[in-house]
Structure formats: structure tokens, C-alpha cells
Amino acid sequence: MAELKYKRILLKLSGESLMGSHSYGIDPEILNYFADEIIKVHKLGVQVGLVIGGGNIYRGLNASSQGIDRVTGDQMGMLATIINSLALQNTLEKKGVYTRLMSAIKMEEIAEPYIRRRAIRHLEKGRIVIFGAGTGHPYFSTDTAATLRAVEIEADAIFKGTRVDGVFDSDPEKNPDANMFDKISYMDVLQNNLRVMDLTAISLCRENNLPIIVFNMDKADNLYKIITGEQIGTSVGNY
């Protein structure tokens, strides 16, 4: 059995990552790939919480350009995260893993209401817990929701799965000479406006000394390697 560096994690995935090569919606191949990567660490005994965005279906921030007010747009985005959460839950359970979907908005026929103590108990029983509907409030991103849930369940770290290898001093997809950080402080992220997570999420992590691990989720076994102690991606903390 591999030695675990992290025993309880909150994995944050973007909704856009589920699109794969498509321009909209959910790619079943990506869904299966993510489920397999999550199960690899779950089998080690890691307690896994998940937050997934809804940008592949609807983005609240784009609502105003469509004549929809921000609050309504954000509420539509929350519902999009539930769709993605259900899809991931279904895929995980088809692979034999017990899960629970907990929603910040009441929808008892679809998901359990989010209750902190119940969420922790599910984790302790070895269930993967998916946190849907963001914080349940408009004006807060799923980055902030992931941070809030991570703090509440006393996770060892937030793992932010992206399509790049870590945190860079400029956009690596636009600048091939961009330099990646192995470690960086919360303050440097804030002062340099590096788009790791939104400012509210970074501030909440800083206040609670919660590490953020930014890594490339598209590379197989990266999540497993970090959990077992390898230096992959960028660690954000009080350095």
C-alpha cells in the first residue's frame, strides 16, 4: 500500500473540462477518464470530495449579454453543476464506487441537502461525496464553493485539476516561454493576479491555511502521484 501524503482531499474540476473536444455538453470518454483517475486514489483509502463547475452547459457570468440578470444567470449555472454532478455520480457508481451527491439547493428527489456533519460521515464511510449547486448563493463561483466545502470538511488540500501543468507567470497556452512555479504563496498569487482561483477562494484558503495543488488532470496518474508524494504541479500556500 502506497504511503499517503493526503488523506482527505477536495478535487475541483471545471465544467469546461467535461466537453473534451466538443464545443458544448459532456464527452462520455472524458467522464470515464475522470472517474477512473478518481477511483485510483479512492482505492488507496483517500477520502474524496468533489466539486465540478457548470461552464460546459451554462455560465452565469455570460448571462447579462443574453438579457438575463446576474442572479438568475448564477442560479441557472448552479443547476448546470447539478447536471454535471449527476453525470459523474452515475459514471462512478457504474464502476462500483459508492457516492453521495449533496446539493446546496433543496432538491430532495435528486440529491441530499448539504449538511456538514453528514458529509464528513459519508467520507469516513468511504463514499465519494460530490458537492453540487455551488454555495447555493449567486455571485459566488464554484472555486469559492470548493474552498468553502474543503474548509468545512477539514480537507488536507484542494486539488485543482486543469489542462496545464501548474501555475505559470503568464498564460502557457499563449506564451511558450512561460515559467512554472513549483511553489508560490497566496500573497504572490493575489498581488500578481495569477488566475489560479478567484480572489474570494484564494483569500479563504489563505485565512484557513488550506493548501491548493494545481496540476494537469489530463495527464493520467497525476492525481495518484501527488497523493503518494511526488512533486507534480504547483503548490500554493503560506510560503
Secondary structure, DSSP 4 states (H G I P E B T S, - for coil): -PPPS-SEEEEEE-SGGGGTTSSSS--HHHHHHHHHHHHHHHTTT-EEEEEE--TTT--GGGGGGGT--HHHHHHHHHHHHHHHHHHHHHHHHHTT--EEEEESS--TTTSEEP-HHHHHHHHHTT-EEEEESTTSSTT--HHHHHHHHHHHTT-SEEEEEESSSSEESS-TTT-TTPPEESEEEHHHHHHTT--SS-HHHHHHHHHTT--EEEEETTSTTHHHHHHTT---SEEEE--
